[in-house]
Amino acid sequence: MLTVGFIEEPHRPEDIRDIGKCLTYLHEHQGQEELFGNPLSRYNEFVQRKTREFWHEMVNNGSIDAVKASMEESREKAERLVDVNTIQHTDAREIGAEWVCLQAIRELEIDKFLRNEGWSEIQINTTLAHLITRTIYSPSELKSMRIMDENSAVCELISGNQEWRPGFHSIYKVAPSLFELKDRLENHLCKKTDDLFNITNRIAIFDLTNFYFEGRKEGSRKAQFGRSKEKRSDCKLLVLALCINREGFIRYSSILAGNTADPNSLPDMVDTLNSKTRVPDDPKDKVLVCLDAGIATEENLLKIKEKGYNYLCVSRRRLTDYEISPDAQTVTVLDSKQQPIKLTQVKHEEDGDYYLEINSHAKLLKETSMNRKFKERFEEELQKAKDSLTKKNGTKNYEKVIERVGRARQKYPSISKYYVIDYVADDPKNPKNMADIQWHIAVPENVDKQSGIYFLRTNVPTFDEKTTWDYYNLTREIECTNRQLKTDLNLRPVHHKKDDRSDAHLFLGLLSYWIVNTIRYKLKQTGETCFWTEIVRRLSTQKAVTTEATNALGEKVYTRLCSEPNKSADDIYERLKYKKMPFRKIRIEKSL
């Protein structure tokens, strides 16, 4: 730092030592204010004068800063120089799917919406942590807490604090608190997705699905026995009415009693959709409502038309006395399995609905096979009733036998209507008993005559055959929605005992679906059509890991890093245009 040379002035050897001490003190305490006077005052005048002289010389030469920079550089190198034998990897957690979900939530501005509703930051962080955990792992509230505590880095990702965890009661309040904002939150998400993806909502798809309960649900008003689509008629049900657009985003949802019939739910759905969607004056721009045959009663179709919408559905009845249009041409399309389907326009009355005959070879094979099986089973029931007439203690009473056959007809209505059954009474001695049962099919060729054929119905006569078929196939989108809700997001069965908790549970699942569909829709725009479970599997390869080691200075070095996404996970990030690395943290614990 300083070349002193020879000091010509008379001095003592101790003065040289004191000058060095003073210069060292100035170097170590430069820029600090002295609270107790000048610390150099205890030295003689020669030492103080030479100290000031040498210090000004070092400052003017810049040697102090050069040495300081050299020392800092050496220290930084020493800090980064770690002993490989002391390296340990701890606290490895899942972070890939969590990071993608968080970026989708911020894209949908759910956190911003909750902040505008007056929620505190701790409430928002708790809600987002539970919502992301629910979306990825589909757990209960209790299991969600365990996942946050042991498996997932979602809490650290949201709060920035590795030690933060939401409270037990806070987690259980998330779903009911969100359900209180249901209508406003759904409206916000509808507007946001419309703006993000430039959605016009010219097509609306209606459908109903149901969820079964585990438990008796004795005190519930909504949980009722009904027709279960999962064949769980032994359990009480809840019905979820959904309206989605062609992109798969929810436009309307309602949670109904389990015994709600499909046609009864449509009027409320149409009224709600009408309040959310502006009906244009131009008939070409009218909203097209696609719905299943179960909802498409004459009253419901009339209500849809009165509200200013067009409709497209499967006809509830098979046309019998119909003619093919004279100028109609048969158009052949291929289904998802590359099997041919023939489309032919049916002759219709002026100002009447337009019907399209669908002739599917695959459906023909399926229905003929079903008819054959039903025929065998129905005849087995008839044969059992006939054999019982000659068995001891068998049913021989005339009325009882007719009741037995009637129950068989009720069990197999699609095939029993083709049968003619003759009942032969016993001799005059036993007029109350039956002697024999005989049966045959009246017109055998009629059994499979209509197999493989069904009809599409619409009030838009300008649709050609291919356009009508393509629009009808959009109903597959709501089937995909139901699959994701029930299978990917594991919303069934419902275990909650109270109606308000059951409703909140289903609504939380719908919010998870909004996140999933946002991610899947963006991926589908780039040609990637994999389901949510596959996306989670590919992203699960990215982890957040803490690495501990000791550096050359004896200090403890901690690094909290995210692993680089592998090729399949990186492809998802590229398609979504999301950031790949959420954070990179390094902390050095100074040695004592």
C-alpha positions in Angstrom: 0.0 0.0 0.0 2.9 2.4 0.8 6.6 2.5 0.1 8.0 4.7 3.0 11.7 4.7 2.1 13.9 6.4 4.7 12.6 8.9 7.2 15.3 11.6 7.6 13.8 13.2 10.6 15.0 12.0 14.0 12.6 9.3 15.5 12.5 6.3 17.8 12.0 2.7 16.6 8.7 2.7 18.6 7.5 5.6 16.4 7.6 3.4 13.3 5.5 0.8 15.1 3.0 3.4 16.2 2.7 4.9 12.7 1.8 1.4 11.4 -0.8 0.9 14.1 -2.4 4.3 13.3 -2.5 3.6 9.5 -4.1 0.2 10.2 -6.7 1.8 12.4 -7.5 4.4 9.8 -7.8 1.7 7.1 -10.2 -0.4 9.2 -12.4 2.5 10.4 -12.5 4.7 7.4 -15.8 6.5 6.9 -16.8 6.0 10.6 -17.5 8.8 13.0 -15.5 9.0 16.2 -17.8 9.2 19.3 -15.1 9.6 21.9 -12.6 12.0 20.4 -9.5 11.5 18.2 -8.2 8.0 18.9 -4.7 9.0 17.7 -4.3 11.7 20.3 -2.5 9.4 22.7 0.5 9.2 20.3 3.2 12.0 20.0 3.1 14.8 17.5 5.6 13.1 15.1 3.6 9.9 14.9 0.3 11.8 14.2 1.9 14.1 11.6 3.6 11.2 9.7 0.3 9.1 9.9 -1.6 12.0 8.2 1.1 12.5 5.7 1.3 8.8 4.7 -2.5 8.4 4.7 -3.0 11.3 2.3 -0.3 9.8 0.1 -2.1 6.4 0.0 -5.5 8.0 -0.7 -4.0 10.1 -3.6 -2.3 7.0 -5.1 -5.6 4.9 -4.9 -3.7 2.1 -3.3 -6.3 1.8 -0.5 -9.2 1.0 -2.9 -7.0 -1.3 -4.9 -6.1 -3.4 -1.9 -9.7 -3.4 -0.6 -11.0 -4.6 -4.0 -8.3 -7.3 -4.1 -9.3 -8.4 -0.6 -13.0 -8.5 -1.5 -12.3 -10.5 -4.7 -10.2 -13.0 -2.7 -13.0 -13.3 -0.2 -15.7 -13.9 -2.8 -13.5 -16.6 -4.4 -13.0 -18.2 -1.0 -16.8 -18.1 -0.3 -17.5 -19.9 -3.5 -14.8 -22.5 -3.0 -16.6 -25.3 -1.1 -15.4 -28.6 0.2 -17.1 -31.3 -1.9 -17.1 -33.7 1.1 -19.4 -31.4 3.0 -22.1 -31.1 0.3 -25.6 -32.2 1.3 -28.9 -32.0 -0.6 -32.0 -31.4 1.7 -35.6 -30.3 1.5 -36.4 -31.5 -2.1 -39.9 -30.5 -3.1 -42.2 -30.6 -6.1 -42.4 -27.2 -7.9 -42.9 -27.7 -11.7 -46.7 -28.1 -11.8 -47.1 -25.5 -9.0 -45.1 -22.9 -10.9 -47.2 -23.4 -14.0 -50.5 -23.2 -12.0 -49.3 -20.0 -10.3 -48.5 -18.3 -13.6 -51.9 -19.4 -15.0 -53.6 -17.9 -11.8 -51.8 -14.6 -12.3 -52.7 -14.7 -16.0 -56.4 -15.0 -14.9 -55.8 -12.3 -12.3 -57.6 -14.3 -9.5 -55.2 -12.8 -6.9 -56.0 -9.3 -8.2 -59.8 -10.0 -8.0 -59.5 -11.2 -4.4 -57.4 -8.1 -3.5 -60.1 -5.9 -5.0 -62.6 -7.7 -2.8 -60.8 -6.6 0.2 -59.0 -9.8 1.1 -55.7 -9.5 3.0 -52.4 -10.8 1.6 -52.3 -13.7 4.1 -55.8 -14.7 3.0 -54.9 -14.5 -0.7 -51.7 -16.5 -0.1 -53.6 -19.2 1.8 -56.3 -19.4 -0.9 -53.8 -19.7 -3.8 -51.8 -22.3 -1.9 -54.8 -24.5 -1.3 -56.3 -23.9 -4.8 -53.0 -24.9 -6.5 -52.6 -28.0 -4.2 -56.3 -28.9 -5.0 -55.6 -28.6 -8.7 -52.5 -30.7 -8.8 -53.1 -33.4 -6.1 -56.9 -33.3 -5.6 -56.7 -33.9 -1.8 -58.9 -33.2 1.1 -58.2 -30.2 3.3 -56.3 -32.2 5.9 -54.2 -34.0 3.2 -53.7 -30.7 1.5 -51.9 -29.4 4.6 -49.7 -32.4 4.8 -48.7 -32.0 1.1 -47.8 -28.3 1.7 -45.8 -29.3 4.8 -43.9 -32.2 3.3 -44.1 -32.5 -0.4 -44.8 -29.3 -2.3 -43.0 -26.0 -2.5 -46.2 -24.1 -3.2 -46.1 -22.1 0.0 -42.6 -20.9 -0.6 -43.5 -20.1 -4.2 -46.4 -17.9 -3.2 -45.0 -16.2 -0.1 -41.3 -16.2 -0.8 -40.8 -17.6 2.7 -39.6 -21.2 2.9 -40.9 -21.6 6.5 -44.4 -20.2 6.0 -47.4 -22.5 6.2 -51.2 -21.6 6.3 -53.1 -22.5 9.5 -55.5 -25.4 9.9 -58.6 -23.2 10.2 -57.6 -21.0 7.4 -57.5 -23.9 4.9 -61.0 -25.0 5.9 -62.3 -21.5 5.3 -61.0 -21.2 1.8 -63.7 -23.1 -0.1 -66.7 -21.5 1.7 -65.2 -18.0 1.4 -64.7 -18.5 -2.4 -68.2 -19.9 -2.8 -69.6 -16.6 -1.3 -68.1 -14.9 -4.3 -69.3 -17.5 -6.8 -71.2 -15.3 -9.2 -68.8 -12.3 -9.2 -65.8 -14.6 -9.5 -67.3 -16.5 -12.4 -68.2 -13.3 -14.2 -64.6 -12.1 -13.7 -63.2 -15.3 -15.2 -65.6 -15.3 -18.1 -64.5 -11.7 -19.1 -60.8 -12.4 -18.5 -60.7 -15.6 -20.7 -62.7 -13.8 -23.4 -60.1 -11.0 -23.4 -57.1 -13.3 -23.2 -58.1 -15.7 -26.0 -60.4 -13.4 -28.0 -63.4 -15.7 -27.5 -66.7 -14.8 -29.1 -69.0 -17.3 -27.3 -71.1 -17.9 -30.4 -71.6 -21.5 -29.3 -72.9 -22.7 -25.9 -73.0 -26.3 -24.9 -75.4 -27.5 -22.1 -75.2 -30.6 -20.1 -75.8 -32.1 -16.7 -73.7 -34.5 -14.7 -74.0 -35.8 -11.1 -71.7 -36.7 -8.2 -72.4 -39.4 -5.7 -71.9 -39.2 -1.9 -70.2 -41.5 0.5 -72.4 -41.7 3.6 -76.1 -41.5 4.4 -76.5 -37.7 4.2 -79.6 -37.9 6.3 -79.9 -34.1 7.1 -79.2 -32.9 3.5 -81.9 -31.3 1.4 -79.9 -31.4 -1.9 -78.5 -34.9 -1.7 -81.2 -37.1 -3.1 -81.5 -40.5 -4.8 -81.7 -40.3 -8.6 -80.4 -41.7 -11.8 -76.6 -41.9 -11.4 -74.5 -41.7 -14.6 -71.8 -43.7 -12.8 -74.3 -46.5 -12.0 -74.2 -45.6 -8.3 -77.9 -45.6 -7.7 -77.2 -46.9 -4.1 -75.8 -43.5 -3.2 -77.4 -40.0 -2.9 -76.5 -37.6 -5.6 -75.8 -33.9 -6.4 -76.5 -32.6 -9.9 -74.1 -30.1 -11.5 -75.5 -28.1 -14.4 -72.9 -26.7 -16.8 -72.8 -24.4 -19.8 -69.5 -24.1 -21.6 -68.3 -22.5 -24.8 -66.6 -24.3 -27.6 -63.2 -23.6 -26.0 -64.3 -25.5 -22.9 -64.6 -22.5 -20.5 -67.5 -22.4 -18.2 -70.2 -19.8 -18.9 -72.7 -21.0 -16.2 -72.7 -23.5 -13.4 -75.4 -24.4 -10.8 -75.5 -27.1 -8.1 -78.9 -28.7 -8.0 -80.7 -31.5 -6.0 -79.8 -35.0 -6.9 -83.3 -35.9 -8.2 -83.4 -33.0 -10.6 -84.5 -34.2 -14.0 -82.5 -33.1 -17.0 -85.2 -31.2 -18.8 -86.2 -29.2 -15.7 -82.8 -27.6 -15.3 -82.6 -25.9 -18.7 -84.9 -22.9 -18.2 -82.8 -21.4 -15.4 -79.6 -22.1 -17.5 -81.0 -20.3 -20.5 -82.1 -17.3 -18.4 -78.7 -17.0 -16.8 -76.9 -17.3 -20.1 -79.2 -14.7 -21.6 -78.3 -12.2 -18.9 -74.5 -12.8 -19.6 -74.6 -12.9 -23.4 -75.8 -10.2 -25.7 -78.0 -11.6 -28.5 -77.1 -10.0 -31.8 -79.7 -8.9 -34.3 -78.2 -10.7 -37.3 -79.5 -14.3 -37.4 -76.1 -15.4 -38.7 -74.4 -14.3 -35.5 -77.0 -15.8 -33.1 -75.6 -18.0 -30.3 -76.0 -21.7 -31.2 -76.9 -23.9 -28.2 -75.8 -27.5 -28.5 -77.5 -29.9 -26.1 -78.0 -33.6 -25.5 -81.3 -35.4 -26.2 -82.0 -35.7 -22.4 -82.6 -31.9 -22.2 -84.0 -31.3 -25.6 -87.8 -31.4 -24.9 -90.2 -29.4 -27.1 -90.8 -26.9 -24.2 -87.0 -26.3 -23.7 -86.3 -25.9 -27.4 -89.2 -23.4 -27.6 -87.7 -21.5 -24.7 -84.3 -21.4 -26.3 -85.8 -20.1 -29.5 -87.8 -17.4 -27.6 -84.6 -16.1 -26.0 -83.2 -15.5 -29.4 -80.8 -18.5 -29.7 -80.5 -21.2 -32.3 -80.3 -24.8 -31.2 -78.7 -28.1 -32.3 -79.5 -31.4 -30.6 -80.0 -35.1 -31.0 -83.7 -35.8 -31.7 -85.5 -37.4 -28.7 -87.4 -39.7 -31.0 -86.4 -41.6 -34.1 -88.2 -40.5 -37.2 -90.3 -43.3 -38.8 -92.3 -41.8 -41.7 -89.7 -39.6 -43.2 -88.4 -39.0 -46.7 -84.9 -38.1 -47.9 -84.8 -34.7 -49.6 -84.9 -35.0 -53.4 -81.7 -33.0 -53.9 -80.0 -34.4 -50.8 -76.5 -35.9 -51.2 -75.0 -38.4 -48.8 -71.9 -37.0 -47.2 -69.4 -39.5 -45.7 -67.2 -38.3 -42.8 -64.8 -40.2 -40.5 -65.1 -40.4 -36.7 -62.2 -40.3 -34.3 -61.4 -44.0 -35.0 -61.5 -43.4 -38.7 -64.7 -45.3 -39.2 -67.2 -44.0 -41.9 -70.4 -42.2 -40.9 -73.0 -41.2 -43.6 -74.9 -37.9 -43.3 -78.1 -37.4 -45.3 -80.6 -34.5 -45.2 -84.2 -35.3 -44.4 -87.0 -33.6 -46.2 -88.6 -31.1 -43.9 -91.6 -28.8 -43.9 -91.5 -25.1 -44.6 -90.4 -23.1 -41.5 -89.9 -26.5 -39.7 -86.9 -27.9 -38.0 -84.1 -29.3 -40.1 -83.2 -33.0 -39.5 -80.1 -34.8 -40.5 -80.0 -38.6 -40.7 -76.8 -40.1 -39.2 -76.0 -43.6 -40.3 -73.0 -45.0 -38.3 -71.7 -48.5 -39.1 -69.9 -48.7 -35.7 -73.2 -47.8 -33.9 -74.9 -50.4 -36.0 -72.6 -53.1 -34.8 -72.9 -52.0 -31.2 -76.8 -51.8 -31.3 -77.2 -55.1 -33.1 -75.0 -56.7 -30.5 -77.0 -55.1 -27.7 -80.3 -56.2 -29.2 -79.0 -59.8 -29.5 -78.0 -59.8 -25.8 -81.3 -58.2 -24.7 -83.2 -60.7 -26.8 -81.4 -63.6 -25.1 -82.0 -62.2 -21.7 -85.7 -61.4 -22.3 -86.3 -64.9 -23.6 -84.5 -66.3 -20.6 -87.0 -64.5 -18.4 -89.9 -65.8 -20.4 -88.6 -69.3 -20.3 -88.2 -69.1 -16.5 -91.8 -68.0 -16.3 -92.9 -70.9 -18.5 -90.9 -73.5 -16.6 -92.4 -72.3 -13.4 -95.8 -73.5 -14.6 -94.8 -77.1 -14.3 -92.6 -76.9 -11.2 -93.7 -77.7 -7.7 -94.5 -74.5 -5.8 -93.9 -72.5 -9.0 -95.9 -69.4 -10.0 -99.0 -70.7 -11.9 -101.6 -68.0 -11.1 -102.8 -66.4 -14.3 -102.5 -62.8 -13.0 -99.2 -63.4 -11.2 -97.6 -64.9 -14.3 -98.8 -61.8 -16.4 -97.2 -59.6 -13.7 -94.0 -61.5 -14.0 -93.9 -61.2 -17.7 -94.7 -57.5 -17.3 -91.7 -57.0 -15.1 -89.5 -58.6 -17.8 -91.0 -56.2 -20.4 -90.3 -53.3 -18.1 -86.7 -54.5 -17.7 -86.0 -54.9 -21.4 -88.3 -52.3 -23.1 -86.2 -51.8 -26.2 -86.5 -55.4 -27.3 -89.8 -56.6 -25.7 -91.9 -54.3 -27.9 -91.2 -56.5 -30.9 -92.6 -59.6 -29.2 -96.1 -61.1 -29.4 -96.8 -63.2 -26.2 -99.8 -65.6 -26.1 -101.1 -66.8 -22.7 -102.9 -70.1 -22.6 -105.3 -70.6 -19.6 -105.7 -73.9 -17.8 -108.6 -76.2 -18.3 -112.0 -75.2 -17.0 -111.3 -77.0 -13.7 -108.5 -74.4 -12.9 -109.5 -71.2 -14.6 -107.3 -69.1 -12.3 -104.1 -70.8 -13.4 -102.1 -70.6 -16.6 -101.2 -73.7 -18.7 -98.6 -72.3 -21.1 -96.8 -69.3 -22.5 -95.9 -68.9 -26.2 -94.0 -66.0 -27.8 -92.5 -65.0 -31.1 -91.2 -61.8 -32.8 -93.9 -60.3 -35.0 -91.6 -58.8 -37.7 -88.0 -60.0 -37.1 -86.5 -57.6 -39.7 -87.8 -54.7 -37.7 -85.6 -55.5 -34.7 -82.4 -54.1 -36.3 -84.1 -51.9 -38.9 -83.3 -48.7 -37.1 -79.9 -49.8 -35.6 -77.1 -47.4 -36.2 -79.4 -44.6 -37.2 -80.2 -41.4 -35.3 -81.1 -37.9 -36.1 -79.8 -34.4 -35.5 -82.2 -31.6 -35.1 -81.7 -27.8 -35.6 -83.7 -24.7 -36.4 -80.9 -23.4 -38.7 -81.7 -24.7 -42.2 -78.7 -23.0 -43.7 -76.2 -25.5 -42.2 -74.9 -28.1 -44.6 -74.4 -31.7 -43.6 -70.7 -31.3 -42.7 -71.2 -28.1 -40.7 -74.1 -29.6 -38.7 -72.0 -32.7 -37.9 -69.0 -30.6 -36.8 -71.1 -28.4 -34.5 -72.7 -31.5 -32.9 -69.3 -32.9 -32.2 -68.6 -29.9 -30.0 -70.7 -31.7 -27.4 -67.7 -34.0 -26.9 -66.0 -30.9 -25.3 -68.4 -31.0 -22.3 -67.8 -34.7 -22.0 -64.1 -33.9 -21.7 -65.0 -31.3 -19.1 -66.9 -33.9 -17.0 -64.0 -36.3 -17.3 -61.5 -33.8 -16.0 -63.8 -32.8 -13.1 -64.5 -36.4 -12.0 -61.3 -38.2 -12.9 -58.4 -35.8 -13.3 -59.5 -33.5 -10.5 -61.1 -36.3 -8.4 -64.3 -34.5 -7.4 -66.2 -37.8 -6.8 -67.2 -39.1 -4.4 -68.3 -36.2 -2.1 -67.6 -36.9 1.5 -69.0 -33.6 3.1 -72.1 -33.9 5.3 -73.5 -30.4 5.1 -75.0 -28.9 1.9 -73.0 -25.7 2.1 -69.7 -27.6 2.4 -70.7 -29.9 -0.5 -71.5 -26.8 -2.7 -68.2 -25.1 -1.7 -66.3 -28.4 -2.5 -67.7 -28.6 -6.0 -67.1 -24.9 -6.7 -63.5 -25.2 -5.6 -63.2 -28.0 -8.1 -64.7 -25.8 -10.8 -62.1 -23.1 -10.0 -59.4 -25.8 -10.4 -60.9 -26.7 -13.8 -60.7 -23.0 -14.9 -56.9 -23.2 -14.2 -56.5 -26.6 -15.9 -58.6 -25.6 -19.0 -56.6 -22.3 -19.3 -53.4 -24.3 -19.5 -54.8 -27.0 -21.7 -56.4 -24.5 -24.1 -53.1 -22.7 -24.6 -51.4 -26.1 -25.2 -54.1 -27.2 -27.7 -53.4 -24.0 -29.7 -49.9 -25.3 -30.3 -51.0 -28.8 -31.1 -50.5 -30.5 -27.7 -53.7 -32.3 -26.5 -52.5 -34.3 -23.5 -54.7 -34.5 -20.4 -54.0 -32.8 -17.1 -52.6 -35.9 -15.4 -50.0 -36.2 -18.1 -49.1 -32.6 -17.8 -48.5 -33.0 -14.1 -46.5 -36.1 -14.6 -44.2 -34.3 -17.1 -43.8 -31.3 -14.8 -43.1 -33.3 -11.7 -39.5 -33.8 -12.9 -38.7 -30.3 -11.8 -37.8 -29.9 -8.1 -36.7 -27.3 -5.6 -33.7 -28.4 -3.6 -31.6 -26.9 -0.8 -27.8 -27.6 -1.0 -25.6 -27.2 2.0 -21.8 -27.0 2.0 -18.8 -25.4 3.9 -16.6 -23.0 2.0 -12.9 -22.2 2.3 -13.5 -19.6 5.0 -15.3 -22.2 7.2 -18.7 -20.6 6.6 -21.9 -22.5 5.9 -23.2 -21.9 2.4 -26.9 -22.6 1.6 -28.3 -22.5 -2.0 -32.0 -22.9 -2.7 -32.3 -23.8 -6.4 -34.8 -25.2 -8.9 -33.7 -27.9 -11.1 -33.7 -27.2 -14.8 -36.8 -28.7 -16.5 -36.1 -31.8 -18.6 -37.0 -31.9 -22.3 -40.7 -32.8 -22.0 -41.3 -30.2 -19.2 -39.3 -27.6 -21.1 -41.5 -28.2 -24.1 -44.6 -27.3 -22.0 -43.0 -24.1 -20.8 -42.1 -23.2 -24.4 -45.6 -23.8 -25.6 -47.2 -21.8 -22.8 -44.6 -19.1 -23.0 -44.2 -19.2 -19.2 -41.0 -18.6 -17.2 -39.1 -21.8 -16.5 -37.3 -20.9 -13.2 -39.3 -19.3 -10.3 -36.3 -18.4 -8.1 -32.6 -18.8 -7.3 -31.4 -18.1 -3.8 -27.9 -18.3 -2.2 -27.3 -17.6 1.5 -24.0 -17.7 3.4 -24.0 -18.2 7.2 -21.0 -16.4 8.6 -18.7 -18.3 10.9 -18.2 -17.1 14.4 
